[in-house]
Amino acid sequence: MKCRALMWVLWPSFLIAGATSAAVFALVDPLDIEFLGYIQASRQVVYAMGFFLFWLMAALSSALTIHMAPRGRIVDEFDDPI
């Protein structure tokens, strides 16, 4: 079950990270971004860092959703499944 839950977290977050990276970097030139005021990175490094940052944020969101999801069978006061 853990592998299935990992798949439920990582695959959708991968797709969202790809779409978010495409949308953000269509509007922002990576060469205009400076880290800590003076460090400039190449386009490929900024693209990769951005993708993995977006993937991490989406994965954390998905993992939190799975963590908060109810476990087991949910029943009402008459012991009927909801």
N, CA, C and O of each residue as an XYZ file, in Angstrom:
328
protein
N       0.819     -1.195      0.000
C       0.000      0.000      0.000
C       0.864      1.261      0.000
O       0.468      2.286     -0.554
N       2.048      1.186      0.623
C       2.907      2.356      0.672
C       3.395      2.755     -0.719
O       3.505      3.943     -1.021
N       3.688      1.767     -1.567
C       4.117      2.093     -2.929
C       2.991      2.751     -3.704
O       3.229      3.662     -4.497
N       1.784      2.300     -3.482
C       0.643      2.902     -4.160
C       0.430      4.340     -3.677
O       0.162      5.229     -4.485
N       0.545      4.570     -2.388
C       0.398      5.927     -1.855
C       1.513      6.834     -2.371
O       1.278      8.005     -2.668
N       2.724      6.292     -2.477
C       3.830      7.071     -3.026
C       3.546      7.444     -4.474
O       3.836      8.562     -4.901
N       2.979      6.511     -5.227
C       2.612      6.798     -6.611
C       1.529      7.867     -6.676
O       1.559      8.736     -7.548
N       0.559      7.801     -5.740
C      -0.513      8.805     -5.710
C       0.029     10.195     -5.406
O      -0.568     11.195     -5.802
N       1.136     10.261     -4.718
C       1.730     11.558     -4.375
C       2.648     12.046     -5.494
O       2.524     13.186     -5.940
N       3.554     11.207     -5.946
C       4.615     11.669     -6.839
C       4.177     11.899     -8.281
O       4.629     12.857     -8.908
N       3.318     11.055     -8.817
C       2.949     11.219    -10.226
C       2.132     12.495    -10.479
O       2.495     13.257    -11.374
N       1.048     12.766     -9.738
C       0.337     14.028     -9.980
C       1.199     15.251     -9.696
O       1.095     16.258    -10.397
N       2.052     15.173     -8.672
C       2.901     16.325     -8.376
C       3.938     16.534     -9.479
O       4.324     17.672     -9.749
N       4.395     15.457    -10.120
C       5.304     15.584    -11.256
C       4.618     16.316    -12.410
O       5.208     17.203    -13.026
N       3.377     15.942    -12.697
C       2.642     16.600    -13.782
C       2.400     18.077    -13.477
O       2.537     18.927    -14.357
N       2.040     18.377    -12.236
C       1.813     19.764    -11.846
C       3.117     20.560    -11.903
O       3.114     21.717    -12.324
N       4.221     19.958    -11.487
C       5.510     20.647    -11.545
C       5.891     20.978    -12.984
O       6.416     22.059    -13.251
N       5.636     20.064    -13.907
C       5.918     20.344    -15.310
C       5.074     21.482    -15.849
O       5.587     22.365    -16.537
N       3.791     21.470    -15.545
C       2.903     22.539    -16.014
C       3.245     23.878    -15.363
O       3.221     24.916    -16.024
N       3.563     23.855    -14.072
C       3.914     25.089    -13.372
C       5.228     25.653    -13.884
O       5.355     26.864    -14.066
N       6.202     24.791    -14.117
C       7.482     25.255    -14.664
C       7.287     25.888    -16.037
O       7.868     26.933    -16.329
N       6.482     25.265    -16.867
C       6.222     25.825    -18.192
C       5.552     27.190    -18.089
O       5.906     28.113    -18.823
N       4.591     27.322    -17.188
C       3.881     28.599    -17.043
C       4.791     29.679    -16.456
O       4.793     30.812    -16.938
N       5.554     29.343    -15.430
C       6.414     30.348    -14.788
C       7.534     30.780    -15.724
O       7.790     31.976    -15.869
N       8.199     29.834    -16.352
C       9.340     30.191    -17.181
C       8.938     30.703    -18.561
O       9.799     31.131    -19.331
N       7.663     30.666    -18.883
C       7.187     31.375    -20.069
C       7.107     32.873    -19.786
O       7.154     33.691    -20.705
N       6.987     33.223    -18.511
C       6.865     34.631    -18.124
C       8.149     35.215    -17.543
O       8.340     36.431    -17.579
N       9.027     34.377    -17.012
C      10.240     34.838    -16.338
C      11.462     34.288    -17.064
O      11.545     33.093    -17.346
N      12.407     35.173    -17.360
C      13.665     34.729    -17.961
C      14.613     34.290    -16.847
O      14.892     35.075    -15.941
N      15.106     33.072    -16.893
C      15.983     32.594    -15.815
C      17.262     33.413    -15.644
O      17.830     33.442    -14.552
N      17.716     34.067    -16.689
C      18.934     34.867    -16.564
C      18.700     36.150    -15.779
O      19.663     36.782    -15.343
N      17.451     36.548    -15.588
C      17.136     37.740    -14.794
C      17.076     37.449    -13.298
O      16.973     38.372    -12.491
N      17.138     36.186    -12.927
C      17.032     35.807    -11.523
C      18.438     35.755    -10.919
O      19.333     35.102    -11.456
N      18.616     36.453     -9.796
C      19.875     36.405     -9.061
C      19.615     35.826     -7.683
O      18.633     36.178     -7.029
N      20.491     34.941     -7.245
C      20.361     34.326     -5.939
C      21.275     35.046     -4.950
O      22.457     35.251     -5.223
N      20.731     35.418     -3.826
C      21.463     36.109     -2.775
C      22.065     37.421     -3.258
O      23.054     37.893     -2.697
N      21.487     38.003     -4.277
C      21.905     39.312     -4.754
C      23.052     39.332     -5.747
O      23.220     40.326     -6.453
N      23.838     38.284     -5.829
C      24.991     38.349     -6.725
C      25.302     37.051     -7.459
O      26.121     37.063     -8.378
N      24.689     35.944     -7.094
C      24.970     34.664     -7.749
C      24.015     34.481     -8.926
O      22.796     34.466     -8.755
N      24.582     34.343    -10.113
C      23.764     34.063    -11.285
C      24.030     32.632    -11.730
O      25.173     32.175    -11.751
N      22.964     31.937    -12.083
C      23.087     30.554    -12.541
C      22.694     30.487    -14.014
O      22.058     31.398    -14.544
N      23.079     29.402    -14.656
C      22.715     29.228    -16.065
C      21.227     28.907    -16.183
O      20.571     28.572    -15.197
N      20.716     29.012    -17.384
C      19.294     28.733    -17.608
C      18.913     27.319    -17.190
O      17.892     27.115    -16.533
N      19.740     26.337    -17.572
C      19.424     24.947    -17.267
C      19.376     24.697    -15.758
O      18.534     23.934    -15.284
N      20.264     25.328    -15.013
C      20.278     25.152    -13.559
C      19.016     25.755    -12.949
O      18.402     25.152    -12.069
N      18.632     26.930    -13.406
C      17.424     27.576    -12.869
C      16.182     26.771    -13.255
O      15.278     26.600    -12.437
N      16.131     26.279    -14.490
C      14.999     25.433    -14.898
C      14.896     24.195    -14.006
O      13.813     23.852    -13.533
N      16.029     23.528    -13.780
C      16.025     22.313    -12.961
C      15.646     22.628    -11.517
O      14.821     21.931    -10.928
N      16.243     23.669    -10.945
C      15.922     24.029     -9.564
C      14.452     24.418     -9.425
O      13.795     24.043     -8.454
N      13.943     25.164    -10.391
C      12.535     25.541    -10.361
C      11.617     24.339    -10.460
O      10.634     24.238     -9.727
N      11.938     23.423    -11.372
C      11.115     22.225    -11.520
C      11.085     21.421    -10.232
O      10.015     21.018     -9.774
N      12.260     21.182     -9.641
C      12.297     20.382     -8.419
C      11.652     21.105     -7.236
O      11.063     20.460     -6.368
N      11.754     22.417     -7.191
C      11.061     23.169     -6.146
C       9.547     23.044     -6.305
O       8.839     22.813     -5.325
N       9.051     23.195     -7.525
C       7.614     23.043     -7.774
C       7.164     21.608     -7.500
O       6.070     21.392     -6.980
N       7.997     20.632     -7.845
C       7.659     19.229     -7.601
C       7.584     18.956     -6.096
O       6.678     18.266     -5.630
N       8.538     19.500     -5.345
C       8.530     19.327     -3.896
C       7.287     19.955     -3.266
O       6.653     19.350     -2.402
N       6.943     21.157     -3.695
C       5.763     21.822     -3.131
C       4.486     21.059     -3.448
O       3.628     20.907     -2.579
N       4.347     20.578     -4.673
C       3.155     19.814     -5.042
C       3.132     18.457     -4.334
O       2.064     17.984     -3.945
N       4.288     17.831     -4.164
C       4.345     16.543     -3.467
C       3.979     16.701     -1.998
O       3.275     15.857     -1.443
N       4.441     17.758     -1.368
C       4.065     18.010      0.024
C       2.562     18.242      0.156
O       1.937     17.782      1.112
N       1.997     18.950     -0.797
C       0.552     19.173     -0.774
C      -0.215     17.867     -0.926
O      -1.180     17.622     -0.201
N       0.208     17.031     -1.863
C      -0.460     15.740     -2.057
C      -0.272     14.819     -0.857
O      -1.201     14.119     -0.454
N       0.926     14.820     -0.288
C       1.179     13.977      0.879
C       0.339     14.424      2.070
O      -0.162     13.590      2.823
N       0.181     15.720      2.243
C      -0.658     16.223      3.330
C      -2.111     15.827      3.119
O      -2.809     15.500      4.079
N      -2.572     15.853      1.878
C      -3.934     15.427      1.581
C      -4.140     13.955      1.917
O      -5.150     13.593      2.521
N      -3.199     13.109      1.533
C      -3.315     11.680      1.854
C      -3.233     11.459      3.358
O      -3.940     10.612      3.903
N      -2.373     12.217      4.028
C      -2.238     12.073      5.481
C      -3.535     12.443      6.204
O      -3.892     11.817      7.202
N      -4.237     13.457      5.699
C      -5.461     13.918      6.353
C      -6.700     13.149      5.911
O      -7.766     13.326      6.499
N      -6.588     12.307      4.898
C      -7.737     11.545      4.411
C      -8.202     10.558      5.479
O      -7.384     10.004      6.213
N      -9.496     10.341      5.568
C      -9.989      9.392      6.569
C      -9.548      7.973      6.245
O      -9.439      7.590      5.080
N      -9.301      7.217      7.278
C      -8.870      5.830      7.124
C     -10.025      4.900      7.453
O     -10.846      5.194      8.322
N     -10.078      3.804      6.768
C     -11.088      2.798      7.064
C     -12.471      3.186      6.578
O     -12.630      4.065      5.731
N     -13.450      2.521      7.123
C     -14.836      2.705      6.716
C     -15.484      3.812      7.534
O     -15.388      3.819      8.761
N     -16.131      4.732      6.867
C     -16.831      5.815      7.547
C     -18.306      5.446      7.623
O     -18.932      5.139      6.609
N     -18.854      5.478      8.832
C     -20.273      5.105      9.027
C     -20.993      6.255      9.725
O     -20.382      7.073     10.413
N     -22.302      6.292      9.526
C     -23.104      7.289     10.217
C     -23.585      6.716     11.554
O     -23.154      5.640     11.969
N     -24.473      7.441     12.212
C     -24.916      7.013     13.546
C     -25.722      5.705     13.536
O     -25.899      5.090     14.587
N     -26.210      5.271     12.367
C     -26.957      4.023     12.242
C     -26.090      2.876     11.727
O     -26.608      1.824     11.352
N     -24.789      3.075     11.708
C     -23.815      2.091     11.247
C     -23.982      1.768      9.765
O     -23.673      0.659      9.330
N     -24.471      2.735      8.992
C     -24.544      2.607      7.546
C     -23.353      3.308      6.936
O     -22.978      4.389      7.390
N     -22.735      2.707      5.895
C     -21.571      3.389      5.266
C     -22.000      4.674      4.574
O     -23.078      4.773      3.989
N     -21.122      5.632      4.666
C     -21.382      6.931      4.016
C     -20.738      6.939      2.646
O     -20.832      7.934      1.926
